Amino acid sequence: APGGLARGPPAMGVTTDRERAVFFAKLAEQAERYDEMVCHMLDVVGISQELSDEEMTLFSVAYKNVVGSRRAAWQCMQATKEGKEAEADAFAFAYQETLVGEIDSICSMACNMLSEGLMLSAHSAEVKVFYQKMKADTFRDIASVRPVDARLNAAEEARQAYEEASQIATSHLPETHPLRFGLALNRSVFHSQVLGNSDEACRSAPTALRHLAPWDSLGGGVSPRGPTSAAVVSQRLCDLLLEYPMAAISGVRWTALLRSYAEVYGQSVDLFSLGYSSAAAAARGMLVDVLQCQPREHWQASEEEDSEDPLLRIDDEVALTPLPGFAGSWPSLYRTLCTIVQGCGQQEEADEPAMGVEPGTSIRVLLLSQLRPLLLQGDAPSSQAQPLRSLLEQLRPCSKMNYAGGDENGLCFRDEEGSFRRLQKMGHWVKAVLLWRDQRVQWLATCDIKPGKIDEVLCPQLQLVFSKRRNNLVLALTEPATRDMPDAQRQEG
């Protein structure tokens, strides 16, 4: 919520219709019945167009989850269609069209309420940014499930709403305001995943909150002596989760995320005071901008749900968006590295066992020592200008990686336990990204989860190996043969 009021637990003794609707919306959220939560929040909006901070948060969470679950189902059908028999493909397509219709209907209703009522009654800059961001996110959801040739109108509506929200935020909200982080993140994802514009995604990407100002000043004047607002806690947790490469594999434990929070900000997270009865409910509510929306069974590591220590996985679209300085976007970094080796490397047939492929296999090879000059001097074909620019931007986050003067500093991330790590040399961070890719492939081979967008990006195998013939480290890229992607991923793992 814009003002950051902590959400208290549902209280008994409600007296008005509005209080009753809010009460049942909270109950529906705790029970994960988001369609019903939307209905209760529609009752609230019908009573008053001016919502409190708490009501605005409930309204947003309800719609994000009800649309998010359908988008997850749509993505599942997208994966099911690939490589299946014609009859199964037809059924998957029909089901997908049903889901698109539902998403269109829900998002259109939300946009109408925003444009024709809630946004007209918004007086403060915070509220205006909140509603414009929600409108933009909603049109982004519509565009993301439509075919490319049918998404133009929704994409343009989203672009305009993001632009308006950004203009208001830049003019009236401090740089450390949590709304600006969420807005920048979602705008960056939109440019990357819907418009396919990596350059603009990098320019729009947020800066890590903890690099902007002292911890207790985040959120526009939060007192270090008082309770931290729910909005600030939410954005801090999103920021921290994006520092984990494991967030784009099996996930990060909630307890590990809270340890990192306490380490960085010097305070613990009180779920009860924020209005949540379990860690799983808190994660779904507070990390909604970055978290992968999955059925209940995907929140657990075993057959029994661990509601107090769930695994948190970031959404594929977020992970594939170039976010400078955030290790959760290493899938995007891997894709960019593959593109550069494909475009700048030398094509040859593998003739050394170290290459890890059958002799005679066609590969692309680039000396690791060539990568840095390509980045800093621009000595590359014009076709590779964009991926090189994208990679350089991804390695130039404020305070985390500095290429000023061509000096290497370090790429930072958090390991599985939450410990902060810094990689000083280019070879070290390249090796870390490639190791991350291997871990993702191995994880997919051992779990019952369909391959997603990230796994499509990982089909080309990029390795850092020592070439005896060149007496140097090389990046060797092997393109996948024409084969079914899921099977290929599992065989490789």
C-alpha positions in Angstrom: 0.0 0.0 0.0 1.2 3.5 -0.8 1.1 4.9 2.8 2.6 1.7 4.1 0.1 1.0 7.0 0.7 -2.4 8.5 -2.2 -4.8 7.8 -3.7 -6.0 11.0 -5.4 -9.4 11.4 -9.2 -9.6 10.8 -10.9 -8.2 13.8 -14.2 -9.3 15.2 -16.9 -6.8 16.1 -17.3 -5.3 12.6 -20.3 -3.1 12.3 -20.6 -1.6 8.8 -21.0 -3.3 5.4 -17.6 -1.9 4.4 -15.9 -3.4 7.4 -17.7 -6.7 6.9 -16.5 -6.9 3.2 -12.9 -6.1 4.3 -13.1 -8.7 7.0 -14.2 -11.4 4.6 -11.6 -10.3 2.0 -8.9 -11.0 4.6 -10.4 -14.4 5.5 -10.5 -15.3 1.8 -6.9 -14.3 1.4 -5.8 -16.4 4.3 -7.8 -19.3 2.8 -6.2 -18.7 -0.6 -9.7 -18.2 -2.2 -8.7 -15.3 -4.3 -11.8 -15.3 -6.6 -13.9 -14.8 -3.5 -11.5 -12.2 -2.3 -12.0 -10.2 -5.5 -15.8 -10.3 -5.0 -15.5 -8.9 -1.4 -13.2 -6.1 -2.6 -15.7 -5.3 -5.4 -18.2 -4.8 -2.6 -15.8 -2.4 -0.9 -15.3 -0.4 -4.1 -19.0 -0.3 -4.6 -19.4 1.4 -1.2 -16.6 3.9 -1.6 -14.2 4.9 -4.4 -11.7 6.2 -1.9 -9.9 3.2 -0.4 -7.7 3.1 2.6 -4.1 1.9 2.4 -5.1 -1.5 3.7 -8.0 -1.8 1.2 -5.8 -0.8 -1.7 -3.4 -3.5 -0.8 -6.2 -6.1 -0.5 -7.6 -5.0 -3.8 -4.2 -5.3 -5.6 -3.3 -8.7 -4.0 -6.7 -10.1 -4.9 -6.4 -9.3 -8.6 -2.8 -10.2 -8.9 -3.4 -13.7 -7.4 -6.6 -14.4 -9.3 -4.9 -13.4 -12.6 -1.6 -15.0 -11.6 -3.1 -18.4 -11.1 -4.6 -18.3 -14.5 -1.4 -17.1 -16.2 0.4 -20.1 -14.5 -2.2 -22.4 -16.0 -1.9 -20.8 -19.4 1.9 -21.3 -19.3 1.4 -24.9 -18.3 -0.8 -25.4 -21.4 1.8 -23.6 -23.5 4.4 -26.2 -22.4 1.9 -29.1 -22.9 1.2 -28.2 -26.5 4.8 -28.5 -27.5 5.8 -31.9 -28.8 2.4 -33.5 -28.3 0.1 -35.4 -30.6 -2.4 -33.3 -32.7 -5.4 -34.3 -30.6 -3.7 -33.4 -27.3 -2.5 -30.2 -28.8 -6.0 -29.2 -29.9 -7.3 -29.8 -26.4 -4.5 -27.8 -24.9 -5.1 -24.9 -27.3 -8.8 -24.9 -26.5 -8.1 -24.8 -22.8 -5.6 -22.1 -23.3 -8.2 -20.0 -25.2 -10.6 -20.4 -22.3 -7.9 -19.1 -19.9 -7.2 -16.1 -22.2 -10.9 -15.3 -22.1 -11.0 -15.4 -18.3 -7.8 -13.3 -18.0 -9.2 -10.8 -20.5 -12.5 -10.5 -18.6 -10.9 -10.2 -15.1 -8.3 -7.7 -16.3 -10.8 -5.6 -18.2 -13.0 -5.4 -15.1 -10.1 -4.2 -13.0 -9.0 -1.6 -15.6 -12.5 -0.2 -15.8 -12.8 0.1 -12.1 -9.4 1.8 -12.0 -10.0 4.2 -14.9 -13.6 5.1 -14.2 -13.6 5.3 -10.4 -10.6 4.7 -8.3 -8.1 6.8 -10.3 -10.5 9.7 -10.5 -10.7 9.8 -6.7 -6.9 9.6 -6.2 -5.5 12.9 -4.8 -2.0 12.1 -3.5 1.0 11.2 -5.7 1.4 7.9 -3.9 -2.1 6.8 -4.7 -1.9 7.9 -8.3 1.3 6.0 -8.8 -0.2 2.9 -7.1 -3.2 2.8 -9.3 -1.3 3.7 -12.5 1.1 0.9 -11.8 -1.7 -1.6 -11.2 -3.4 -0.5 -14.4 -0.1 -1.0 -16.3 0.5 -4.4 -14.7 -3.0 -5.5 -15.6 -2.6 -4.5 -19.3 0.8 -6.2 -19.2 -1.0 -9.4 -18.1 -3.4 -9.2 -21.0 -0.7 -8.6 -23.5 1.5 -11.5 -22.2 -1.1 -14.1 -23.0 -2.2 -12.8 -26.4 -0.5 -13.7 -29.7 2.1 -11.2 -30.8 -0.2 -9.8 -33.5 -3.1 -9.3 -31.1 -1.3 -7.7 -28.1 -0.5 -4.3 -29.6 -3.4 -2.4 -28.0 -2.9 -3.9 -24.6 0.8 -3.4 -24.8 0.4 0.3 -25.7 -2.0 0.8 -22.8 0.5 -0.7 -20.5 3.3 1.4 -21.9 1.4 4.6 -21.4 0.4 3.7 -17.9 3.9 2.8 -16.9 5.1 6.1 -18.4 2.5 8.2 -16.5 3.3 6.3 -13.3 7.0 6.9 -13.7 6.6 10.6 -14.4 4.6 11.1 -11.3 6.9 9.0 -9.2 10.0 10.8 -10.4 8.5 14.2 -9.7 6.8 13.5 -6.4 8.2 10.5 -4.7 11.7 10.1 -3.1 14.1 7.7 -4.8 13.9 5.4 -1.8 10.1 5.1 -1.9 9.2 1.4 -2.1 6.6 2.1 -4.9 9.4 3.3 -7.2 11.2 -0.1 -6.8 8.2 -2.1 -7.7 7.2 0.2 -10.5 10.7 0.1 -12.0 10.9 -3.7 -11.7 7.5 -4.3 -13.4 8.2 -1.8 -16.1 11.5 -3.5 -16.9 9.8 -6.9 -17.1 7.3 -5.4 -19.5 9.9 -4.0 -21.8 11.9 -7.2 -21.8 9.2 -9.9 -22.0 6.3 -8.2 -23.8 8.1 -5.7 -26.1 11.4 -7.6 -26.4 13.4 -4.4 -25.7 16.4 -5.4 -23.6 18.0 -2.0 -23.8 15.0 -0.2 -22.3 14.6 -3.0 -19.8 18.1 -2.3 -18.5 17.4 1.4 -18.4 14.2 0.9 -16.5 15.5 -1.7 -14.1 15.4 -0.8 -10.4 18.4 -0.1 -8.2 18.8 -2.3 -5.1 17.0 -0.5 -2.3 19.8 -1.0 0.2 22.2 0.9 -2.1 20.1 4.0 -2.2 20.1 5.2 1.4 20.5 4.2 5.0 18.1 1.4 6.0 15.9 3.4 8.3 15.3 6.1 5.6 13.7 3.7 3.1 10.1 4.3 2.3 10.2 8.1 2.7 10.9 8.8 6.3 10.3 5.6 8.1 11.3 6.1 11.7 13.9 3.6 13.0 12.2 3.7 16.4 8.8 2.7 15.0 7.4 -0.3 13.2 8.4 -0.5 9.5 5.5 -0.2 7.1 4.2 -3.2 5.3 5.0 -1.6 1.9 8.6 -1.1 2.8 9.0 -4.6 4.2 7.4 -6.0 1.0 9.8 -4.2 -1.3 12.8 -5.0 0.8 12.0 -8.7 0.7 11.5 -8.5 -3.1 14.9 -6.8 -3.4 16.6 -9.4 -1.3 15.0 -12.4 -3.0 16.4 -11.1 -6.3 19.9 -11.4 -4.9 19.7 -15.2 -4.8 20.6 -17.2 -7.9 18.8 -20.1 -6.3 15.5 -18.2 -6.5 15.6 -19.0 -10.3 16.1 -22.7 -9.6 14.5 -24.7 -6.7 13.9 -21.6 -4.7 15.0 -19.9 -1.5 13.7 -20.8 2.0 11.6 -18.2 3.7 13.7 -18.5 6.8 16.9 -17.8 4.8 15.3 -14.7 3.3 14.3 -13.5 6.8 17.8 -14.0 8.0 19.1 -11.9 5.2 16.5 -9.3 6.0 17.6 -9.1 9.7 21.3 -9.0 8.7 20.8 -6.1 6.2 18.2 -4.1 8.0 18.8 -4.9 11.6 15.2 -5.9 12.4 13.0 -8.9 12.2 9.7 -9.3 10.3 6.6 -9.7 12.5 4.1 -11.5 10.3 1.2 -11.1 12.8 1.6 -7.3 12.9 1.6 -7.3 9.1 -1.7 -9.3 9.1 -0.5 -12.8 8.1 -1.2 -16.0 9.8 1.5 -18.0 8.0 4.8 -17.5 6.1 3.2 -19.0 2.9 0.4 -16.4 3.1 2.9 -13.6 3.8 5.0 -14.6 0.8 2.1 -14.8 -1.6 0.9 -11.4 -0.4 4.2 -9.5 0.0 6.3 -10.9 -2.9 3.5 -10.9 -5.5 5.5 -8.7 -7.9 8.4 -11.2 -8.2 7.1 -14.6 -7.1 6.1 -17.4 -9.4 2.4 -18.0 -9.0 2.0 -21.8 -8.7 -0.6 -24.2 -7.3 -0.2 -25.1 -3.6 1.8 -28.2 -4.3 4.6 -26.2 -5.9 5.2 -24.3 -2.6 6.6 -27.3 -0.9 9.7 -29.4 -1.0 7.9 -32.6 0.2 4.4 -34.0 0.0 3.3 -32.1 3.0 3.1 -28.3 2.7 5.5 -26.4 4.9 3.5 -23.3 5.4 6.0 -21.8 7.8 9.1 -22.2 5.6 8.0 -22.3 2.0 10.4 -22.3 -1.0 10.2 -19.1 -2.9 10.8 -19.1 -6.6 10.8 -16.0 -8.7 8.7 -15.8 -11.9 10.4 -16.9 -15.1 9.6 -13.5 -16.7 11.4 -11.7 -13.9 14.4 -14.0 -14.1 14.7 -13.5 -17.9 14.6 -9.7 -17.6 18.0 -8.0 -17.5 18.2 -6.6 -14.0 21.6 -5.1 -13.4 23.1 -6.3 -10.1 20.4 -8.9 -9.3 21.6 -12.5 -9.4 18.0 -13.7 -9.8 18.3 -12.5 -13.4 21.2 -14.8 -14.2 19.0 -16.6 -16.7 19.0 -13.4 -18.7 22.8 -13.1 -18.3 23.3 -16.7 -19.5 21.1 -16.0 -22.6 23.2 -12.9 -23.4 26.5 -14.8 -23.0 25.2 -17.4 -25.5 24.2 -14.8 -28.0 27.6 -13.1 -27.8 29.5 -16.4 -28.3 27.1 -17.4 -31.1 27.8 -14.0 -32.9 31.4 -13.4 -32.1 32.8 -16.9 -31.6 34.6 -19.0 -34.2 32.7 -22.0 -35.6 34.6 -25.2 -35.6 34.3 -29.0 -35.0 35.0 -30.2 -31.5 38.3 -32.0 -31.4 39.3 -32.0 -27.7 37.7 -34.1 -24.9 37.6 -31.1 -22.7 34.8 -29.6 -24.9 32.5 -32.2 -23.3 30.8 -33.2 -26.6 31.3 -35.9 -29.2 34.2 -35.3 -31.6 33.1 -33.6 -34.8 30.2 -31.8 -33.1 29.8 -28.3 -34.4 30.5 -25.7 -31.8 31.2 -22.0 -31.4 34.3 -21.0 -29.5 35.3 -17.6 -28.0 38.5 -17.0 -26.0 37.5 -15.8 -22.5 40.2 -13.2 -22.8 38.3 -11.7 -25.8 35.1 -11.1 -23.8 36.4 -8.1 -21.8 37.8 -6.2 -24.8 34.5 -6.8 -26.6 32.6 -5.3 -23.7 34.9 -2.3 -23.1 36.1 -1.4 -26.6 33.1 -2.4 -28.7 35.3 -4.5 -31.1 32.4 -6.6 -32.4 30.2 -7.0 -35.5 27.3 -4.5 -35.6 24.9 -7.4 -35.1 26.4 -8.0 -31.7 26.2 -4.4 -30.5 22.9 -4.9 -28.7 23.8 -8.1 -26.7 27.2 -6.7 -25.8 25.5 -3.5 -24.6 23.0 -5.6 -22.7 25.7 -7.6 -21.0 27.6 -4.5 -20.1 24.5 -2.9 -18.5 23.8 -6.1 -16.6 27.3 -6.0 -15.1 27.2 -2.3 -14.3 24.8 -2.1 -11.3 25.3 0.8 -8.9 27.7 -0.2 -6.1 27.9 -3.8 -7.2 29.9 -3.9 -10.4 31.9 -1.0 -11.7 33.5 -0.9 -15.1 34.6 2.8 -14.9 38.1 2.9 -16.3 37.9 -0.7 -17.3 38.6 -2.0 -13.8 36.9 -5.1 -12.6 35.3 -4.9 -9.2 33.0 -7.8 -8.4 29.6 -9.4 -9.0 27.7 -10.1 -5.8 25.1 -12.6 -4.9 23.7 -14.6 -1.9 24.3 -18.3 -1.7 21.6 -20.8 -0.6 22.1 -20.0 3.1 22.0 -16.3 2.5 25.7 -15.5 2.9 26.9 -12.6 0.8 29.5 -13.6 -1.9 31.6 -11.4 -4.2 33.2 -12.6 -7.4 36.2 -10.5 -8.3 37.3 -11.8 -11.7 35.4 -12.1 -15.0 36.3 -15.8 -15.2 34.9 -16.4 -11.8 31.5 -14.8 -12.4 31.2 -16.5 -15.9 31.9 -19.8 -14.2 29.3 -19.1 -11.5 26.7 -18.4 -14.1 27.5 -21.6 -16.0 27.4 -23.5 -12.8 24.0 -22.0 -12.0 22.8 -23.3 -15.4 24.0 -26.8 -14.7 22.2 -26.7 -11.3 19.0 -25.6 -12.9 19.2 -28.5 -15.5 19.9 -31.1 -12.8 17.1 -29.8 -10.6 14.6 -30.0 -13.4 15.6 -33.6 -14.1 14.8 -34.6 -10.5 11.5 -32.8 -9.9 8.0 -33.2 -11.4 7.8 -29.7 -12.9 7.3 -28.9 -16.5 10.1 -27.0 -18.2 9.4 -23.3 -18.5 10.7 -20.2 -20.3 13.9 -20.3 -18.4 14.6 -23.9 -19.6 14.1 -23.0 -23.2 16.9 -20.4 -22.8 19.1 -23.0 -21.3 18.9 -25.4 -24.2 22.2 -24.2 -25.8 25.0 -25.5 -23.6 27.7 -23.0 -22.8 30.9 -24.3 -21.1 34.1 -22.7 -19.9 36.9 -25.1 -20.7 40.6 -25.1 -21.1 41.7 -25.6 -24.7 45.1 -27.3 -25.1 45.4 -26.2 -28.7 44.9 -22.5 -27.7 46.6 -22.9 -24.3 43.8 -20.7 -22.9 40.3 -20.8 -21.4 37.5 -20.7 -24.0 33.7 -20.3 -24.0 32.4 -23.3 -26.0 28.8 -23.1 -27.2 26.9 -26.2 -28.3 23.5 -25.7 -29.9 20.9 -28.4 -29.2 20.1 -30.8 -31.9 16.5 -31.0 -33.2 14.9 -32.8 -30.4 12.2 -32.4 -27.8 13.3 -29.8 -25.3 12.1 -31.4 -22.1 13.7 -34.7 -22.9 16.9 -33.0 -23.8 17.0 -31.1 -20.6 16.4 -34.3 -18.6 19.0 -36.3 -20.4 21.6 -33.6 -19.9 20.9 -33.5 -16.2 
